[in-house]
């Protein structure tokens, strides 16, 4: 367990470090605005600078601007007119302050992001820039401290104290063996994409705090070498068909390779991993549909709660492709069991989306938003008493039609459906055992 927690801590720290990397001052310098240190200290940018800043913005109607302030700019020390080490950057800006600026030039603390010292210049580091402090010093300062996001003076003082706790000096006093402090300070538009991993970092923190011992986590975070399980041959794989309970659509059967993958899925224990590889168009999404359908049926056979299945990807299109496919399941022919038995719900999967994202979602997706106001979205309108009454009536009507007689209540309906489901699974087992005999 200790090893898993250490791996989690490493993952979390890596994500945290990525949020504090160097935004590359030299590349940004041409697009920035020279400002005075006292403008940062007072939280008031001059009208001339604000006018220039606004002239470069695309949205002329904006009144609040997301900016970055750099109060400390250093240039490399030279000897006889040249750098001692050509591998060092010409200039570095070690301290960055995210802020919000209004049209009058007034600076306010940022509502989401926190001032930081570039991770590249803190030990341990692989850069040739001599470290100005350690990441441990940053952590020790931040631990147990809250940042004032209402008052600029206190927000800026927090930044100064952070810098001094790491370097031993205030920004205007700071000196470095390789770099010379300049009188320059800069204002930039904040176009960085950072903080996107905050929820993942929080999750790692919760797991570490609660000492969660989930089997999948134990397997995934293990550093022990585990030999892969050899794949089954066709004949061995076919014997596992008895555990392949269902598919979402009856339009097409699975291909041979899809069936073999499906059969391997039926052998997975809690925490086991299975990798399925294939180029676009080879049926990975169709396979996922069968995996989900089989899992749902297996839980129904055991009279257990439906499984919670999560589709996650570094590429959002992979997730939306699955959501799209779940909303377009094609069931061919007349079948009283076809479709959803809950009114107004067309899909088999919900889409969890950040409300900060500008991405558009389809109207028939079961979209759940997560933003400053908490969770919102599709299920707000169906998780009500009125909808429950409507859905119960609709469900019993479908059940009455399927069994061709009146069902009195939901418990009776569920018992009858479970009985029929068990009978079907036994029929499948008899057929497959007969064929393999």
C-alpha positions in Angstrom: 0.0 0.0 0.0 2.9 2.4 0.8 4.3 1.8 -2.6 1.0 2.7 -4.3 0.8 5.9 -2.2 4.3 6.9 -3.2 3.4 6.4 -6.8 0.3 8.5 -6.4 2.3 11.2 -4.7 4.8 11.2 -7.6 2.0 11.5 -10.1 0.3 14.3 -8.2 3.6 16.2 -7.8 4.4 15.8 -11.5 1.0 17.4 -12.4 1.6 20.2 -9.9 5.0 20.9 -11.4 3.5 21.1 -14.9 1.3 23.9 -13.7 4.4 25.9 -12.5 6.7 25.5 -15.5 8.3 28.5 -17.1 5.9 30.2 -19.6 9.1 31.3 -21.6 9.5 35.0 -21.0 11.7 35.5 -24.0 9.1 34.2 -26.5 6.4 36.4 -24.9 8.4 39.5 -24.4 7.6 41.0 -27.8 3.8 40.7 -27.1 4.1 42.1 -23.6 3.9 45.6 -22.1 6.6 47.3 -20.1 5.2 48.6 -16.8 6.7 50.0 -13.6 7.1 48.0 -10.4 5.0 50.6 -8.4 2.1 50.0 -10.9 2.1 46.3 -9.8 2.5 47.2 -6.1 -0.4 49.7 -6.2 -2.5 47.5 -8.4 -3.1 50.2 -11.0 -1.9 50.1 -14.6 -1.5 53.4 -16.5 -4.2 54.4 -19.0 -1.7 54.4 -21.8 -0.8 50.8 -21.3 -4.4 49.7 -20.8 -5.3 51.5 -24.1 -2.6 49.6 -25.9 -3.6 46.3 -24.3 -7.3 46.7 -25.3 -6.3 47.7 -28.9 -4.8 44.2 -29.3 -7.8 42.3 -27.9 -10.2 40.6 -30.3 -13.3 41.1 -28.2 -13.7 44.9 -27.9 -16.7 44.5 -25.6 -14.7 42.8 -22.8 -14.3 44.8 -19.6 -12.3 42.3 -17.5 -9.0 40.9 -18.8 -7.1 37.9 -17.8 -3.5 39.0 -17.4 -0.1 37.8 -16.1 2.3 40.2 -14.3 6.0 39.7 -14.1 7.7 41.9 -11.4 11.1 40.3 -11.7 13.0 40.2 -15.0 16.7 39.2 -15.0 19.2 39.1 -17.8 22.2 36.8 -18.0 25.5 38.2 -16.8 28.1 38.6 -19.5 31.9 38.6 -19.5 33.7 40.6 -22.1 30.4 41.2 -23.9 29.4 37.5 -24.2 27.6 34.8 -22.1 29.7 32.5 -20.0 27.3 29.6 -20.8 25.6 29.6 -24.2 23.1 27.0 -23.0 21.5 29.4 -20.6 18.5 31.5 -21.6 19.3 35.2 -22.2 16.6 36.2 -19.7 14.4 34.6 -17.1 11.3 35.8 -15.3 11.1 33.5 -12.2 7.9 35.0 -10.6 4.5 35.1 -12.3 1.4 36.7 -10.9 -2.0 35.9 -12.5 -4.5 38.8 -12.1 -7.7 40.3 -13.5 -7.5 43.8 -15.0 -10.5 46.0 -15.7 -10.8 48.7 -18.3 -9.6 51.4 -15.9 -6.4 49.5 -15.3 -7.2 48.3 -11.8 -5.7 44.9 -10.9 -7.6 42.4 -8.8 -6.5 39.0 -7.5 -7.2 36.1 -9.8 -10.3 34.1 -8.9 -8.8 30.7 -9.8 -5.0 30.8 -10.3 -2.3 31.5 -7.7 1.1 33.3 -8.1 4.0 30.9 -8.7 7.7 30.6 -8.9 8.8 28.7 -12.1 9.5 25.1 -11.3 12.4 25.0 -13.7 14.5 27.1 -11.3 13.8 25.1 -8.1 15.6 22.0 -6.9 15.5 19.3 -8.0 15.9 20.5 -11.5 17.6 19.4 -14.7 18.2 22.9 -16.2 21.6 24.6 -16.1 20.1 27.6 -14.4 21.3 27.5 -10.8 18.3 26.9 -8.5 17.0 29.9 -6.5 15.4 27.6 -3.9 13.7 24.3 -3.5 10.2 22.9 -4.3 10.1 21.9 -0.7 10.4 25.5 0.4 7.5 26.4 -1.8 5.4 23.6 -0.4 6.2 24.5 3.2 5.2 28.1 2.5 1.9 27.2 0.8 1.0 24.6 3.4 -1.8 25.8 5.7 -1.9 29.3 4.2 -4.9 30.8 2.4 -4.6 33.4 -0.2 -6.8 36.6 -0.1 -8.6 36.9 -3.4 -10.5 40.0 -2.5 -7.8 42.5 -1.8 -4.9 43.3 -4.2 -2.5 44.6 -1.5 -2.8 41.3 0.5 -2.7 39.2 -2.7 0.6 40.9 -3.7 2.0 40.7 -0.2 1.3 36.9 -0.3 3.4 36.8 -3.5 6.3 38.8 -2.0 6.3 36.5 1.1 6.3 33.4 -1.1 9.3 34.7 -3.0 11.2 35.7 0.1 10.5 32.4 1.8 12.2 30.6 -1.1 15.0 32.9 -2.1 15.6 34.8 1.2 15.1 38.1 -0.5 12.3 40.3 -1.9 12.0 40.6 -5.7 13.7 44.0 -5.8 16.6 42.8 -3.7 17.1 39.5 -5.4 20.5 38.6 -6.9 21.6 35.5 -8.8 25.0 34.1 -9.6 24.2 33.8 -13.3 21.7 36.6 -13.8 21.5 40.4 -13.2 18.2 41.9 -11.9 16.8 44.6 -14.3 14.4 47.4 -13.6 11.9 45.9 -16.1 8.5 44.6 -15.3 6.0 43.2 -17.8 2.3 42.7 -18.3 1.1 39.9 -20.6 -2.3 38.5 -21.7 -2.9 35.2 -19.9 -3.2 32.7 -22.6 -1.7 29.8 -20.7 -3.6 26.6 -20.3 -3.0 25.6 -16.8 -4.9 24.3 -13.8 -6.6 21.8 -16.1 -5.3 18.9 -13.9 -6.5 20.4 -10.7 -9.4 18.0 -10.3 -7.0 15.0 -10.9 -4.6 16.4 -8.3 -7.4 16.7 -5.8 -8.5 13.1 -6.5 -5.0 11.9 -5.8 -5.0 13.9 -2.6 -8.4 12.3 -1.5 -7.1 8.8 -2.3 -4.0 9.4 -0.2 -5.9 10.9 2.7 -8.6 8.1 2.8 -6.0 5.3 2.0 -8.3 4.0 -0.7 -7.4 0.4 -1.7 -9.2 -0.1 -4.9 -8.0 -3.2 -6.9 -7.6 -1.2 -10.2 -5.5 1.4 -8.4 -3.3 -1.3 -6.8 -2.7 -2.9 -10.2 -2.3 0.3 -12.2 0.1 2.0 -9.7 2.1 -1.1 -9.1 5.8 -0.9 -10.0 6.2 -4.7 -9.8 6.8 -6.4 -13.1 3.8 -8.5 -14.1 4.0 -10.9 -17.1 1.0 -10.5 -19.5 -1.5 -13.2 -19.8 -1.3 -15.2 -23.0 -4.2 -14.7 -25.3 -6.6 -17.6 -25.8 -6.8 -19.5 -29.1 -10.0 -19.4 -31.1 -11.3 -22.7 -29.7 -10.6 -21.8 -26.1 -12.1 -18.3 -26.7 -15.4 -19.8 -28.1 -16.0 -21.7 -24.9 -16.3 -18.3 -23.1 -19.2 -17.2 -25.3 -21.5 -18.3 -22.5 -20.6 -15.2 -20.5 -21.2 -12.9 -23.5 -24.7 -12.0 -22.4 -25.7 -9.1 -24.7 -25.2 -6.4 -27.3 -26.7 -2.9 -27.7 -27.8 -3.5 -31.3 -29.0 -6.6 -33.1 -28.1 -5.2 -36.5 -24.7 -6.7 -36.8 -22.9 -9.5 -35.0 -19.3 -9.0 -33.7 -16.4 -9.9 -35.9 -14.0 -12.8 -34.9 -11.5 -10.4 -33.4 -14.2 -8.5 -31.5 -15.6 -11.7 -30.1 -12.2 -12.8 -28.9 -11.7 -9.5 -27.2 -15.2 -9.7 -25.6 -14.5 -13.2 -24.4 -11.2 -12.1 -22.7 -13.2 -9.3 -21.0 -15.5 -11.9 -19.3 -12.4 -13.3 -17.5 -11.3 -10.0 -16.0 -11.2 -9.8 -12.2 -11.5 -6.6 -10.2 -8.5 -4.4 -11.0 -7.5 -6.3 -14.2 -6.5 -4.4 -17.3 -7.1 -5.3 -20.9 -5.6 -3.5 -23.9 -7.4 -3.5 -27.2 -5.7 -1.9 -30.1 -7.0 -1.1 -33.6 -7.0 1.7 -36.2 -10.1 3.8 -36.8 -13.1 2.0 -38.2 -12.2 -1.5 -36.9 -15.1 -1.6 -34.4 -13.6 -0.6 -31.0 -16.7 1.5 -30.2 -19.0 -1.5 -31.2 -16.9 -3.7 -28.9 -17.4 -1.2 -26.0 -21.1 -1.4 -26.6 -21.1 -5.1 -26.1 -18.9 -4.9 -23.0 -21.3 -2.4 -21.5 -24.3 -4.4 -22.4 -22.8 -7.6 -21.0 -21.8 -5.9 -17.8 -25.3 -4.5 -17.3 -26.9 -7.9 -17.9 -24.5 -9.6 -15.6 -25.4 -7.2 -12.8 -29.1 -7.7 -13.5 -28.8 -11.4 -13.4 -27.2 -11.1 -9.9 -29.9 -8.6 -8.8 -27.1 -6.1 -8.0 -27.0 -2.3 -8.6 -26.1 -1.3 -12.2 -22.4 -0.9 -12.8 -20.9 2.6 -13.0 -18.8 2.6 -16.2 -16.5 5.5 -17.0 -15.1 6.3 -20.5 -12.1 8.5 -20.2 -9.6 9.7 -22.8 -6.8 12.3 -23.4 -8.7 13.0 -26.6 -12.2 14.4 -26.1 -13.3 13.1 -29.5 -12.9 9.5 -28.3 -15.4 10.2 -25.5 -17.9 12.0 -27.7 -17.7 9.2 -30.3 -18.8 6.7 -27.6 -21.6 9.1 -26.4 -22.8 9.5 -30.0 -22.9 5.8 -30.6 -24.8 5.2 -27.4 -27.5 7.6 -28.6 -27.8 5.9 -32.0 -28.2 2.3 -31.1 -30.1 0.7 -34.1 -32.4 -2.1 -33.1 -33.8 -4.0 -36.1 -37.2 -5.6 -36.3 -40.2 -5.7 -34.0 -39.3 -6.4 -30.4 -41.3 -5.5 -27.3 -38.0 -5.2 -25.4 -36.5 -2.7 -27.8 -35.5 0.9 -26.8 -35.5 2.6 -23.4 -38.4 2.0 -21.0 -37.9 5.4 -19.5 -39.6 8.3 -21.4 -37.6 11.1 -23.0 -34.2 9.3 -22.6 -32.7 8.2 -25.9 -29.1 7.4 -25.0 -27.3 4.8 -22.8 -24.7 7.2 -21.5 -24.3 10.6 -19.8 -21.7 13.1 -20.9 -19.9 14.8 -18.0 -18.6 18.2 -19.3 -17.0 21.2 -17.7 -19.2 24.2 -17.9 -16.0 26.3 -18.6 -15.5 24.5 -21.9 -16.8 26.2 -25.0 -17.4 22.8 -26.7 -20.9 22.3 -28.1 -22.9 19.3 -27.2 -25.7 17.5 -29.1 -29.2 18.2 -27.9 -29.9 14.5 -27.4 -26.9 13.9 -25.2 -27.5 13.4 -21.5 -25.1 16.2 -20.6 -24.1 17.0 -17.0 -22.2 20.2 -16.4 -19.7 20.8 -13.6 -18.9 24.4 -12.8 -18.8 27.0 -10.1 -22.5 26.4 -9.3 -22.0 22.7 -8.9 -23.6 20.0 -11.0 -26.3 20.9 -13.4 -27.7 19.7 -16.7 -29.9 17.0 -18.1 -30.8 15.1 -15.0 -32.2 18.1 -13.2 -35.4 17.9 -15.2 -35.9 14.1 -14.7 -34.9 13.6 -11.1 -38.2 15.0 -9.8 -41.2 13.5 -8.2 -43.4 14.4 -11.2 -41.1 12.7 -13.6 -40.8 9.6 -11.4 -44.6 9.2 -11.5 -44.6 9.7 -15.3 -41.7 7.3 -15.8 -43.3 4.6 -13.5 -46.5 4.7 -15.5 -44.5 4.5 -18.8 -42.4 1.6 -17.6 -45.4 -0.5 -16.5 -47.1 0.2 -19.8 -44.1 -1.2 -21.6 -44.0 -4.2 -19.3 -47.7 -4.9 -19.8 -47.2 -4.9 -23.5 -44.2 -7.2 -23.3 -45.9 -9.8 -21.1 -49.4 -9.3 -22.5 -51.0 -8.9 -19.1 -51.3 -6.3 -16.5 -48.4 -5.8 -14.1 -49.4 -4.2 -10.8 -46.2 -2.6 -9.6 -42.5 -2.1 -10.3 -41.4 -4.9 -8.0 -43.6 -7.4 -9.8 -42.3 -6.1 -13.2 -38.6 -6.5 -12.1 -39.2 -10.0 -10.8 -40.8 -11.1 -14.0 -38.1 -9.6 -16.1 -35.4 -11.1 -14.0 -37.0 -14.5 -14.2 -37.1 -14.2 -18.0 -33.5 -13.0 -18.1 -32.3 -16.0 -16.1 -34.2 -18.3 -18.4 -32.5 -16.8 -21.5 -29.1 -17.1 -20.0 -29.7 -20.8 -19.3 -30.8 -21.3 -22.9 -27.6 -19.7 -24.2 -25.5 -21.9 -21.9 -27.4 -25.1 -23.1 -27.0 -24.2 -26.8 -23.2 -23.4 -26.4 -22.5 -26.5 -24.4 -24.4 -28.7 -26.9 -22.3 -27.2 -29.8 -19.0 -27.8 -28.1 -19.9 -31.3 -27.0 
